[in-house]
Amino acid sequence: MKDGIRTETRQLPFMLGKLVGGILAVIGFGGLVYISTRPPKPAALSILLYAAAGAAGIVLFIVSSRIMSSRSGKDAGDGPARRTTASKALPWVILLVLALLFIVIVLVM
């Protein structure tokens, strides 16, 4: 039991990194869609800032995910506790659903 808690505690910074990366990507790309579809034409700097925030969020999400999966792979070894490819796709699905939800809410309002 203590080993499981210790392992999850070691993974916590990377889970938080994935969360922050996902939120940053949603805000960046959602803001980009929002300012691009509203009447006054946005300045090039604001478009660049939102695009950079979205790209930085995706990079942070990917880096945190890869570090976390490599560390959990080392902990699990070759046993049955090793993660499958389908379970690695779940964070991406959640990120894309949240981004789509944010974009829909922004476009409706």
N, C-alpha and C positions, 0 to 999 in steps of 0.2 A: 504494500500500500504506500509506504513512504517513497519507494522508488518511482511510482507512478506520479505522485505529487511533485517530486523533485524534477522529473522529466517535464511535466507540464509547466512548472515554474521556470525552467530554463527556456521553454518555448514561448513564454508570455511576451517578451519584447518583440519577437517576430510576428506573433499574432496581432499585437498592437500596431506594428509596422504595416501589416497587411490592411488593417482597419483604416489607418490614417491614409495609406496609399489609395484605397478604394474611395474614401470620402473625398480626397483631393482630386482624383480623376473625375468623379461625378460632378463636383463643383466646377472644375476647370472646363470640362466639355459641355456641361449643362449651361454654364455661363456663356460659353462661346456660342452655343445655339441661341440662347436668349438674346444676346446683344446683336447677333447677326440677323435675327428675324424681326427686330423692332424697328420702327420707322427711322429715327435719325441714324444715319450711317455712323458706325463706330470708328474710332480712331485706330490706326494700325497698331499702336502700342497696346491698346486694350485687347485687341484680338490676339496679339502675340503673347501677352501675359496669361490670358485664359488658356491658350493652347499649350503654353509652357507648363502651367499648373496641371493640366490634364496629363500631359506626357510625363511629368515628374511623378504624378500619382501612379501611373501605370508602371513606371520603372521601379518605384518603391515597392509596389505590390509584388512585382515579379521577383525582385531581389529578396525580399523577406520570405516569399513563398519557397524559393529555391533553397535558401539557407535553412529554413525550418524543415523542409523535406529531406535535405541531406543529413541534418542532425538527427531527425527521427529515424532515418534509414540506418544510421550508425548504431542508434540505440536498439533498434528492433532486430538487426542482423538479417538472417535469411529465414526467420521463423514466420509463422502465420500472422504475426502482428504487423508485418510490413504492409505499407499502404499500396493500394492498387491504383491503376491509371484512372479509373472512374472516380475514385474519391479525390484525386488531385484536380479533377475538372470542376468539382463542386464550388470552390471559391470563385472561379471564373464565371460560373453561371450566376452566382449570387451577385457578383459585381455588375454583370451585364443587366440583370433584372433591376437592380437598384438604379443604375444609370438610365435605363429606359423609363422607369417609373418617374424619376426626377424630370426627365425631358418632357414626358407627357404632362406632368403637373405644370411645368413652366409654360408649355405651349397652350394649355387650357386657360390658364389665368391670364 
